[in-house]
Amino acid sequence: MAPLATFVIGFLWYGKPLFGKIWQNLVDLSDDEIQKSNMALIFGLSYVLYFIVALFLSIFIEIAMMLGSSALLGGIFASLICIAFVGTTFGINYLFARKTLKLYLIDIGYQVVSFFVMGLIIGAWY
């Protein structure tokens, strides 16, 4: 369930409702390039990778739940993990790749929201 939530968030985040066109311009992808891509492979591998993320988040959240159990605590803890590890490593990569701050904020914003929702879902199980 938690990995699937990232797809819903991604649909909104990188779609027309929010940052889709801005992101597409910042990464220099045309509509044609997107249409020609192997979306089954991209989404399939993304699901596998987010499943791995959710699996490890559940381990860390279970440890954190020793302090008290709530869905909100799971979401907050997952967000902090994301900011500490994903945010910093994305930042380093984006600096060396000379990517813009705007692209970084769109991409890391998606990750923080996704981790928060996955943490809420996982935290609700405990």
SEBASE-147207 format. One line per 8 residues: number of its first residue (from 1); their letters; for each residue x, y, z of C-alpha. Coordinates in Angstrom, 2 decimals, always signed. Layout:
NUM> A> X/Y/Z; ...
This chain:
1> MAPLATFV> +0.00/+0.00/+0.00; +2.74/+2.49/+0.93; +4.63/+2.18/-2.41; +1.37/+2.62/-4.34; +0.72/+5.89/-2.50; +3.87/+7.33/-4.08; +2.32/+6.82/-7.52; -0.78/+8.81/-6.59
9> IGFLWYGK> +1.38/+11.58/-5.17; +3.67/+11.47/-8.21; +0.70/+11.66/-10.60; -0.40/+14.89/-8.93; +3.08/+16.30/-8.21; +4.61/+15.70/-11.65; +1.33/+16.05/-13.52; -0.53/+19.08/-14.77
17> PLFGKIWQ> -2.18/+19.83/-11.41; +1.12/+20.89/-9.81; +4.67/+20.93/-11.21; +4.51/+18.78/-14.37; +5.30/+21.35/-17.05; +7.83/+23.21/-14.92; +9.66/+19.93/-14.11; +9.51/+18.80/-17.73
25> NLVDLSDD> +11.12/+22.07/-18.87; +13.78/+21.94/-16.14; +14.86/+18.40/-17.10; +14.54/+19.23/-20.81; +12.12/+16.44/-21.76; +9.74/+16.92/-24.65; +6.23/+15.50/-24.76; +7.44/+13.25/-27.58
33> EIQKSNMA> +10.33/+11.87/-25.50; +7.95/+11.10/-22.67; +5.51/+9.37/-25.01; +8.30/+7.23/-26.52; +9.67/+6.09/-23.15; +9.08/+2.60/-21.76; +6.65/+3.58/-19.04; +5.99/-0.04/-17.99
41> LIFGLSYV> +9.69/-0.45/-17.21; +9.95/+2.94/-15.49; +6.86/+2.40/-13.33; +7.69/-1.26/-12.64; +11.21/-0.51/-11.44; +9.98/+2.53/-9.52; +7.50/+0.32/-7.69; +10.26/-2.17/-6.79
49> LYFIVALF> +12.51/+0.63/-5.53; +9.74/+2.24/-3.48; +8.86/-1.19/-2.08; +12.46/-1.43/-0.84; +12.19/+2.08/+0.63; +8.92/+1.16/+2.38; +10.45/-2.05/+3.71; +13.37/-0.23/+5.32
57> LSIFIEIA> +11.15/+2.60/+6.52; +8.99/+0.02/+8.28; +12.06/-1.28/+10.10; +13.12/+2.20/+11.22; +9.56/+3.21/+12.10; +9.10/+0.06/+14.17; +12.15/+1.06/+16.20; +10.82/+4.62/+16.56
65> MMLGSSAL> +7.44/+3.27/+17.68; +9.09/+2.06/+20.88; +8.73/+5.69/+21.97; +5.02/+5.69/+21.22; +2.80/+4.60/+18.39; +0.85/+6.75/+15.96; +0.44/+7.22/+12.26; +1.55/+10.85/+12.61
73> LGGIFASL> +4.75/+9.80/+14.38; +5.45/+7.40/+11.52; +4.95/+10.17/+8.97; +7.13/+12.65/+10.83; +9.88/+10.10/+11.38; +9.84/+9.07/+7.70; +10.01/+12.74/+6.64; +13.02/+13.33/+8.87
81> ICIAFVGT> +14.76/+10.29/+7.39; +14.03/+11.65/+3.93; +15.34/+15.13/+4.69; +18.46/+13.76/+6.40; +19.43/+11.18/+3.79; +17.58/+11.78/+0.52; +17.55/+15.58/+0.72; +21.25/+15.82/+1.41
89> TFGINYLF> +22.35/+13.26/-1.19; +20.07/+14.79/-3.83; +21.54/+18.16/-2.92; +25.09/+16.94/-3.45; +24.20/+15.33/-6.78; +22.32/+18.41/-7.95; +25.27/+20.66/-7.06; +27.72/+18.61/-9.11
97> ARKTLKLY> +25.25/+18.20/-11.98; +24.62/+21.97/-11.86; +20.88/+21.46/-11.65; +18.74/+24.35/-10.50; +17.43/+24.99/-7.02; +13.91/+25.03/-8.47; +14.32/+21.47/-9.81; +15.83/+20.36/-6.49
105> LIDIGYQV> +12.88/+21.79/-4.54; +10.34/+20.11/-6.84; +12.10/+16.73/-6.64; +12.89/+16.76/-2.93; +9.44/+18.12/-2.13; +7.92/+15.08/-3.83; +10.21/+12.77/-1.86; +9.40/+14.38/+1.50
113> VSFFVMGL> +5.65/+14.22/+0.86; +5.95/+10.61/-0.38; +7.99/+9.54/+2.64; +5.53/+11.29/+4.96; +2.55/+9.46/+3.44; +4.39/+6.13/+3.44; +5.29/+6.76/+7.09; +1.64/+7.55/+7.90
121> IIGAWY> +0.53/+4.30/+6.29; +3.24/+2.23/+7.96; +2.75/+4.00/+11.30; -0.97/+3.26/+11.17; -0.17/-0.47/+11.05; +1.63/-0.34/+14.38
